[in-house]
Amino acid sequence: MNNKPKFKKTNCDFCGSNKFLKLYSAKDHYNHLPGEFTLVKCANCGLVYTNPRPIKKDLGYFYPDSAGYFIPSINKEDKGIKKRMKNAILKEYYGYFTEIKKNIFIKMTLFPFYLWKYGDFKISGFPNFIKNGKLLDIGCSYGGFLFEMKKLGWQVKGIELNKKAAEWGKINFGLEILYTDIDNFKTNEKFDVITMRMLLEHVYSPKKVLKKVKSLLKPNGVLIISIPNFNGFEAKLYGRYAYTLHVPNHLTHFTPLTIKQYLKSSGFKNVKIYHQKVDRDLIAPLTHLESEGKKVKILRKIMINKVIRKTLVKGIVNILSYMDKTSRMTIYASK
């Protein structure tokens, strides 16, 4: 796009109010595109959103192919005892590997490890297994999560708006990924599980998307989403430099309260929130601060030290996660 993208003011998506309070403006620290973008808070319901925001036809300007969303990053597969432990927990506690008979002795032996790793499995978005279950991942990128779920026995399908990412997943993983968005997705299928991983904050109307998603779920179907938490410790600590802010791509900035309000108003129930453990959110903003002349170079070098990062920084993030204070959330809700 050669022309400068256009922006438009908007009302609150949740309650429709046009009254808001300006919080602050921030730069695009992710793609380093020019401009400053304003965050406001609805004076009626408290929702925080980017306002004005890019008009829909110009939003692609802020999603270059070089963005990390679409670059395949194949995680190393767990091996040896780590893989056996993970699979055993999935079998005994989440219903996976139905061809293998459950063993009460193994389940009891694994219980301490299950408690230790419970949060990690929930954060990763693992649903309880359903034989012949159908799983839809909206905004699946190149299909890394879908590929893992397929190997674990799910019937999977993905939706992705970036054509290159969708094609990569189809060719390299053999996945069914449709090049479309949720608004234009049409199907007669109903799904047992629908996942949206770091997507809802990008859409123009979370209310509209959640309504569509609910219509695609089977009775008692499960929705699993991950989103940034605007009230998280890292987000509050760094403010307009926060890594999870990511304006103007992030159009809505959720808190635990506002995502619960959205889900409840959309007819979802049994909402449970798990806070993620991403140490990058504590470290990356220091680079933004340093680039603007702030004296944080020594602190940044200390925090990126491998030993300090693996012990102190990760330890802090783990504690924040247990306290429900980190700046990313994984949310489960049922229809």
N, C-alpha and C positions, 0 to 999 in steps of 0.2 A: 504494500500500500504506500503510494507516494504522498497522498494527502494526509494532513494531520487528522487523527481520529476525532470524531465529534462526541460531545458529552451532553447529557440531559438530566435535569433534576427529576426526582421521583418521590412519590409518597412512600410511607412505610408499607412493606409488603404484608405484614401480619395484620395490622389493624386499619390500614388505609389513611391514617392521619397525615396531614401535611405540616404538622408542627414538630419541630425538632430543635435540639441544642447541638451546636458545633463542638466537637471534642478536640480535634487537631488535624493537621494535614501531614502526610507522609509521602516519601518517595518510593519508587519501584526499586527495591533493593534486590529483587530476584532476577529480572531480565535487564535491569539497568536502563530502562527506557525513560525518556525525559518526562518531566512534569511532576506536580505535586497533587495529591488526591486526598479529598476531605472525608473524614469519618464524622457521622452525626449520630445522635441518640434520639429516638422517638420520644417526644414529650408525653405521649399517652401511654404506650406499653413498654417502653424501655429498650426496644430493639435497636441495635447498633448496625448501621449500614453505610456503604460508600455512596456519597451524594454530593455533586452529580456523578453519574457513572457513564461509561462508554455506551453509545447506542449499539444495539444488537449487531447491526451489519458491520460495525467497526471493531467489535470485540476481538476478532482474530488478530488484529495488530499486536495485541498484548500476549499472543500465544505463538511465538515463533517456533519453528521446528526444532530449534536448538534447545528449547525449554526442557527441563528434566522430566516433565510428564511423559514424554514420548520416546525417551532414550532407553532402550532395553537394558536392564541391569539384572542379570540372572544371578540370584543368590545361590551360594554354594549349598548343595544339599547336605543335610545332616547325615553323618555316617557313624558306623560303629555303635557304641553304647548309647550315644546321644540320640541316634535315630531310633534304636530299639526302645529306649525309654519313652520317647515322644509317641511312637506308635502304640506302645502298651497303654499309655494314658488315654490316647484317643479311643482305643478299643474298649477299655474297661469303664471309662467315665463318660465318653461321648458317643458310644455306639458304633464306632467305625470297625472295619474288618469283620463283617458279620459272618464270614466263612470260617472264622476261627472261634472256637467255643470259649466263652468267658470263664475265668478262673478266679474264684473268690479269694484264694490264698494270694494270688498275684495282685488282685485288687487291694487287699488289705496291706500288703507289703508296699505297694505304690502310693498309698494314701498320703504319707508325709511329702513325697515328691509332687503329688497332685496338688496339695495345698500350696506348696512352694511355687509351683508353676501355674496355678489357677489363673492368676491375673494376666500372665503372659498369653495364655491361650485365648482369654476373653479379649484382650487388647488386639490380638491378631485377627479377631473376627471369625473364629471357628464356630460354626453352628453345630448343634447336635445332629448326628447323622440320621438321614431318612433313606431307607432303601428305595431305589428308583426315584429319589428326590430330585427336583428340578431347581437349579440355582441360576439366577440372573444377576450379572454384575454390570451396573450402569456406570459408564465412564471407566471402562476396564483397561484403557490404554492398550498395551501390547499383550495383555492377558496373563501376566505372571501369576496372579492370585487364582484366576480361573484354571490355569494349567495344574496348579497344585490341587485344587478341589476336584478336578477331573481324575487325577491319579488316585484320589481318595474315594472315588466311586460315585461322585455326583454327575448328573446330566447337566451340562453347563452351557450357558449362552451369554454373550456379551454385547454391549452397546458402546460404541466409541465414535466420537465426533472428529477425531484426527485420522484421516485416511491412511497415512503412512503407518501409524501405530496399529490400526485395525488389520491392514494387509500383512504386517510383520507377524502378528499373532496367528493369523490364519495359515500363513506359509510355514512358519517355524514351529508352532505348537499344534497345528492342525485343529484349531478352535473355530467355533462358529461365532464370529464377531461381526455384527452389523454396523455398517458405517452410517450412523444416524444419531439423532439426539432423542431424549426421552419424550419430548413433545410430539415428535413425528413417528415414534415407534408404535407399530400396530401389530397385534397378535391376538389369537384366540386362546393362547396358552395361559395357564395359571401356574404360579411358582410357589414352591415351599419356602424358599429363602430368596430375598433380594438384598444385594449389598451395594452400597455407594461409599467408596473410599475416597475421602477428601474431594468430594464433588459438590455437595449441597451448598457450600459457601460460594460456588462459582455461578450458580444458576440465577436467572432473572427473577423467578418467583418460587422460592422454596414451598410456599403454600400450594401452588399449582402442581409442582412435582410430587409432593407427598400425597396429594389426592390421586394422582395418576398411579403412583406406586402402590397405594392401597388397593386400587382396582385390579392390579395385576397379581396380587397375592391370593393364595388359597385361604379358606377359612382357617384361622389360627396360624397363618403363615407368619414368618419372622422377617423383620427388616433389621439390617445391621449397617450402621453408618459410622464413618469417622469424620470428624470436623475439628478445626481449631477451637480453642476455648479462649475467648477474649478476656475472661476474668482469671486466666491462669497466672501463676507466679511470674513466669518469664515475660508474658505479655504486659503485665503491670510493671515489672522491673524496667523493661526497655522502652515501653510506650511506642512512639512512632518508629523506633528502630527494631521492633520485635520481628523475629524471623517469620513467625506465623501470620503476620499482618498481611503481607503479600498483596498490596493494592497496586493497580485497580482490579486485578483478577478476582480477588475476593470481594464479592458484592455485599454479602451479609456476614456479620461478625457475631457468632452465637456465644451465648453463655449457657451453663447448665439449665438456668431458669427459662431462657427463651426457647431453647430446643425442646424442652418439656412442654412448653405452651403450644408450640407448633404441632408436636406429635399428638397431644391431647385433642387439639382442635380438629386434627385430621382424622380422628377416630381410632388412634392407636392406644394400646394399653400395655401394662407391665413394663414400663420404661426403666431400664437399668443403665447406668453410666459407669464406665471404667476409664481411668485416666492413664494415658500412655507415658512411656519412659524414653523420651528422645533428648539425649544430651546436646544435640546440635542446637536446640532452642536456647540453651544457655551460652553457647560459644559463638555461633555465627553473628549475632548482632554486634559483637565487639569489632568485627571487620568493618561493618557499616559505620560504627562510631569512629574508628581509626581513620577511615577514608575521608571523614569530615573534620579531621584535625583534633579529635578528642584524644587525650593522653591515656590510652588504654593498651598500648603496644605490649608493655611488660606483662600486664594481666592476661592478655590474649595468649602470649607465648607460654605463660605458666599453665593456662587451662588446656592448651592443645598438647602439652607434654603427655606422651602415651601413658606413663604411669599415673600421673595426676588425673588425667581424663578417665582412665579405667577404674580408678579407686574413688577419689574425692568427688569428681564431677558426676559420675554415674551414681555414686552413693547418694548425693544430694537429690538427683532426679528421682531415684527410687523412693526416697522418703517423701518427696513431693507427690509422687504418684499414689502412695498409700494414704496420703492426707487429702487426696482428690484436689490437688492444686496445680497440676501441670497444665500446659497450654494446648494439649490435644486430647480429644475424647473419642472413645468408641462407645456407641450407644446401641442397645438392643431394645426392640419394641415388637409387640405382636399385634396382629390384626384383630 
